[in-house]
Amino acid sequence: MIIGATYGLLGQSLRIFEDVLLEIENGKIVRVIIGGDRSRADIFYDEAVLVPGFINMHTHVGDSIAREKAYGMSIFEAVARSDSVKFRVLSETPPEVLVGAMITALKEMVSRGITTFFDFREGGVEGVALLKDAVSETYINCYIMGRPDKSSVEEVLEVADGLGLSSLNKYSNDELVSMFKKAKEKKKYIAFHGSETQDQREKSMEKFGTTDIMRALKLFPNFDYVVHLTYAERQELSLLVKEGVLLVFCPRANMYLGLQPPPIVDAIELGAMFAFGTDNVMLNSPDIFREFDMAVRLARIQGATPDPHLFLAAATSMPSRVLNLKTGIIEEDYQADFFIFDLTKPNVAFVDDIYRAIVLRGSEMNIVQTYVSGKPVLEYGEENQL
């Protein structure tokens, strides 16, 4: 199968090339042809761009059943406490209904160019199983970050792709080191919610004499990524950058809950590898285009004009490089995960820069087709029966 388009964003640098053809075999890109003969393509998309599939680096799709039930609430009322709206709804909903709701969120993602997502999954082994059931009904790449809340760490690591902890404050130093070591021994990812609230930082100071970020760096610095960092200080970000940790920002979720925006400009100035996550589906639609829109405006308020090219890398090649993924980059030997971005739609009319068109103006309207492992999964919002 050969798929082509007028333009393609290729390699780690997302460099723009014309008349790009991708030869695909067994779900992988086996050859990239630049300036190729369009007639060689089985499918050629004119006036369109081949864009690497977005990587949504932080979701909670399990609460898809509770969309907008927490509107106007604080983080504690919405998701943070065991008696919050989120956990009340989850406990009252039958498993099969939860799975059905998750499937709708996964379909939303692929319709918006998201071909890979990392999910913090509550509920121990049972929670992981429910998400796997949902993923089995769709075409999308899923990395499940399990939580040992109803199962042991060992049990969770057997079925999940890593650990995704809500807060480090729940665990002693010995417990954290033990969990992190077990995850690394099994070559699994480690991530946690870091300094999402000022309360989280203050409780860490009271219990452990330092912030959650500094505590993690001291105990076990080779974790993979940290989510939120809403109240993290610049010095902490600098130390995370030195350790090669991926910083994951969820600006829409933070502001939906009345929190301050994440330190996006600090991350850019420090040369951080960063990414975006859409967080809880009960709070936000899983849409990276909307995340771009919010992040750009926050950066302007914080005194910077971000390069759209950089933000596009944050949704594709940056997390791919840090986490050694075989997706998020259009290159030979990578998985054939990409979407077709239509440049003829009215929302991008008269925008003469492809990066700006995608990041500053792009939307679901522009996505003609999304490919996961070389399989077409959408046609203007309608799933193909493959």
N, C-alpha and C positions, 0 to 999 in steps of 0.2 A: 504493500500500500504506500503510495506517495501522496502527501498532502502539501499543498503550497499556498502562498499568499503573496500579495504585492510587497509586503514588508514582513520582517521578522526580527524580534529582539533576541539576539543570540549570545550565548556564553555567560560567564559570571558578570561581565560588564554590561550586559543587556544592550549591546551595540546594535544599531539599526542597520540592516542590510536589505537590499531590494531583490525581488523575485527569489524568494527563499522556498526551497523544496525540502521536505522532510521524508526520508525513506524509513518506514516503520515495519519492524518485524517482531512478533511475539511481545508486543507491548512496549518495545524499546525503540529509541531513535538509533538507527544503525548508520545513517549517513545524512549529513546536512549539505545541501547543494545551494551555493550562492550564485545568483545570476543565471539560474537554470532555465531551461526551455519549459515554458508553462504547459505545453502540450504533453509533457511527460507525466504530469500529475493526474492521479485518479480524480482528485478534487482540487480545484484551485479557487481561492477566494480573492476576487478582485477588489481593489481599494479597501483592503483589510490588513490587519496586523496579526501575526502569530505571537501571542504573549504567553510566557510561562504561567502555568496555573498558580493562582495565589495560594499561599500557605497561611492559614488562619492559626496563629500560634497559641491562642487560648480561647477555649469555649467551655461552657457547661450546657451541653445540649439536653441533659436529663430533665431540666426544668422547662422544656419547650411547652409543656402542658399548662404552664402558669403565666403565659405572656400577658404583660401589663397589669398583673394583679398586684404588683408592688409600686405602681406609679405614685410618686409623691412621698414615698417612705424613705426612712434612713436606711443605711446599709445593715444596721442591726435588726430592724423590723423586717427588711426584705430577705436577706440571705445569711447573715452572720451567726444568728443564734439558732439553737436547736428548735426553738418554738417560733422561728420566723415563718413568713408566708411560704417561702420556698419549701421548707421541710414539712410543713403541715400539709401542703398540697401533695408532695411526693408520697407521704405516708398514707394518704387517703385514696390515691389513684391506683387501680389495678395495673400489674406489670404490663399486660398486653396493650393497655391504653397508653402507658408511658412510651413503649416502643413505637407505637403508631405516631405519637407526637414527635419523637426523635426523628423518624423518617421524614416528616415534613421539613424539619430543620436541615437535614442533609440535602434534600431536594432544593431547598432555598440556596444552599451554598453552591452547588454545582451550577445553578442557574445564574450565579453571579461570578463565575470564574474561579471559585475556590475548589481546588482539586485535592487538597490535603488539609487536615485539621488535627490539632492536638487538644485533647479533651481531658479536663480534670474530672474524674468520674468518682462520685461518692458511692457508698454502699458496698465496699469491699468486693469480693469475688462475684457476688450476685449482681452488683451494679455494673461490673465489667461485662458480664454475660448479656445483660439487657442491651448495652450499647453494641456489642458484637452482633446481636440479633438484628438491630436496626441497620447496621452497616451492610450486613449480608443481603439486604433487600435493595441496595443502591450501588452506584458506581462512584466511589470516593475513597481516598486513602485516609485511614484513621490511625492515629497514635493515641493509645489510651494510657493516661497517667492515673493509675489507681491510687486509692486511699485506704490505708489499713484501719478503717473505722468499724467495720463489722467482721473483718477477717484479719489474720495475722499478716505481717509483712511478707513472710515467705510465701503464703498462699496468694497474695496479691501479685507478687513479682513473677509467679509462675504463669499468670494469665494476662498481665498487663505489659505495656511497653516501658513502664517506668513508674516512679512515684510522683504524685502531684499533691503536695501538702497545703492545707488551707492556711495554717499559721504555725510557725515554729514554736510559738509560746506554749503549745499544748504538750510539748515533749521536753524531757530532761536532756542534758548534754549527752549523757550516755546513750539514751534512746535514739537521739538523732544520729550520732556517729555510727551506731550499730545499723540503723536503717540504711544510711548512705553507703556504708561498706557493703552491705548485702546487695544493694542495687548495682553498685559498680562491679562486684564480683560476677554478677549475671549480665554485665554489659547493658544495663538498663539506664534510661534517662532519670535525672533527678531535677525536680523543679518545685518551687513553692511560691505562695503569695507573699511578697515582701513589702513591708512598710506601706500597706494599702491605706491604713488609717493612722492618724496621730495616736489614737488609743492603742493600737497594736504596738507602736514604738514605745509608748510609755510603760505598758505592761511588761515589755521585754526588759526595759531599764530597771523596773522594780524587782523583777524575778531573777534576772541574770546579770544585771549591772552594765548592760550594753544593748545597743539596738539589735533587732533581729538580723539585719544585714551584716553587721560587724560580727555577730555571733556565728553566723553561718560561715563567713570567711575564715574565722579563727578555727572553727571545729573541723570543717571539711570544705576547703576552697574549690575543689574540682567538681562542683555541681554544674549543671548544664545551662539552666536559664532561670530567671526570676521574673515573676509577673507583677505588674502594677508599678511599684517603686514610687508611688504617688507622693509620699512625704520623705523620700530618701534625700540625703544631702549630697552635694556635688562631690565631696571627698569620697563618699561611699561609692558613688558611681564610678569614680576614677579607679578605685581599687577593683571593682568588678570588671572594668574594661581591661585592666592589667592581667586579670586571671582568665580572660577570654570568655567570660560569661555573656550569654545572649540576654539582652534586656527586652522585655516584652511589655508594650504599652497598650492600654485599653482606654483611651480618652473618653469615648462616648459613655462607657459604663461608669467611669469615675464621676463624670459630671451629671449623669442621670441620677446618681445616688447623693448628689450634693457635695461631693468631695472636690478637692482642688485638682486641677489638671496635672498630668504627669510631666516630668522634667525633660521634655523632648529636645529642647534647644541645648540643654546641658549635655545630653547624650551625643548630639551632633557635634558640638564643639570639642568633646572629648574623643571623638573618633570611634564611638562605640559601635559594635555590631548590635543592631536592634531590629525589632519586628513588631507587628501589630496583632492584636487579638480582639475579637468582638465580644468575648466574655459571655455572660448568661443570656440565653435566648429569651428568658422571661423579661429581661431589661432591654435588649437590643436585637434588631434583625441581624443575622449573620452576613454582613455586607462590608467587604473591605473598601469598596468605593466610598461608602459613607464614613468609614474610619479615616481614609485619606482626607476627605473634606474637613472633618473636624480637626485632624492633626495639623493641617496646613494653617487653619485659622488660629489655632492655639499657638503655633510657632510664631506667627506674625504678632500676636499679642505679647509673646515672650521676647520680642525684639529681633526676630530673625526672619529671613525669607528663604525657606527650605527649597532645595533643588528637587523638583518632582522626580527626576531620575533616581535620586537617593531614596525617596519614599517608595518608589516602585521596587527597588532592590530590597527594601525592608520587608516587602510582602512576597519576595521570591528568592533571590539568590543569597541574601544574607543569612536567613535561617538555614537554608540548604547547606551553605558552607560550614557554619558553626556546628551543626548537628550531623554533618556527613550524610545528608539525604541524597537520594538519587532522583529527586524531583525539584521543581522550582527553577530549573535551568534548562534551556533548549540547547542541547549539545549531544554529540554522539555518546552512546552508552548510557544515557539518562532515560528514565521512564518517559514515555510519550504523553506527558500531562501538560496541556496548554489549552488556551481558548482563542477564538477568532474574534477580534475586535473590529467592528464595522466603522470605517471612517466617513461613511456617507450619511450617517444619521444627523438630524438637525441639531442635536445637543452639542456636537463637536464641529459644526460648520464654522469655517473661517479660522479655526485653530490650526496654525501652520507648524506646530511642534507636536510630535507624536507623544512624547512623555507628558506634556501638559494636557493633551487631549485625554489621555487615559487617567491620569491622577487628578486633574483639576475639574474635568467635565464628564468623565466616564460614568456609565451606569449599566444596569442590566439591559437597558435598551440597545446597547452596542454589541452585546454578545450574540453572535450568530450561532456558534456551536462551542461546546466544551468537550474536550477529549480527555479521557482518563485511561491510561495504558493503551492509548491508540484507539479506544472505542468512543464513538460519538454518543454522548449521553443526553444532549439537549438540542432541540430545534425550536427556538423562540419559545422556550418554557415548556415544551412538550417532550417528555422522556421517550426515547426510542425503545422499542421492545427488542432487546438484543438477546 
